[in-house]
Amino acid sequence: MTANKNPSTGIPTPTSASARDIATSGQATAAAEQAVPSWDDIGRAVVIGGGSGMGRAIAAALVAAGSRVTIVGRSEERLARAVRELRSAAVGAAASADADAASGHTVVHSAAAVPAGPTTGGGEVDWMVADIGDEVRAARLFEQIGPVDHVISTAADVGGAYGPIGEFDFAAGRGFLDTKLIGSMLVAKYARVRAGGSLTFTSGIAAYRPAAGGAMVAAVNGALESLAYALAVELGPTRVNVVSPGWVRTSIWDRLGWPDKEQRLAAMAGRLPAGRLGTPEDIAAAVLSLLRNPFVTGTVLHVDGGHRLV
């Protein structure tokens, strides 16, 4: 493509496309069209944060759909328990083998194919321990995993993420920034996504309905959505999307220590147009819809029961 310099900025601006540019663009378009996957063929998937909550529900849905899934997190105990539960839910047991990574920081546990049953498509599940907010470990993780079709991240270290800005402890709250925003950027940098594949991140209602003391959470969730827009343009035809959950019933509410937790949750549900709180399975269904639709990218899918409207 030829270019002239903008006289006011000195920055080259495109003026016309050469035959070579057009041919290259046509080849890229043809390659993207050939890479369009089947709606039923999700393929190889990685779920970061797959040891519990929404991530575990996403992993379960993928296994039931017949995918080969690797769940990733920082807790070896939690991941191992999740894999046992996933395999048990899929009916039957499979032999597993342990192999220590060369660095000693990442442990790989591989499970054989989960036997197909009446509620499963015969998927496979394994797990790896890694800190996605650490660049060295993130790079090593994807080097070991190899090419994948989809990466989904629900990882978020909320410890220290809340507090009045005047008293906010940035050292304590940094983990949320590292896991949710920086970690997502590292996924985009190092994941080897096959043609027709995607990256899916999770933001949250705090980007739209922030609470007092939630500046860090609101800012990171909003930034993550902007990141996805930029990556969708830069990484295309790899698709990049975000699921934005509302109030979802997970174990995170247990950590708040509310003595009247059930009454509070019921009151929260009553404020929503949907009349209930979300479930991890609601989020999993939304994620799978994005993985299966090859024409959706640069999109934020709100799964919040209408929370943004009230």
Helices and strands as residue ranges (DSSP letters): E 2-5, E 12-16, H 19-34, E 44-48, H 53-64, E 68-73, H 76-89, E 96-100, E 107-111, E 124-129, H 135-145, E 148-153, G 165-167, H 170-176, I 177-182, H 183-190, E 193-202, G 205-207, H 215-235, E 239-245, G 251-256, H 261-270, H 280-292, E 300-303, G 307-309
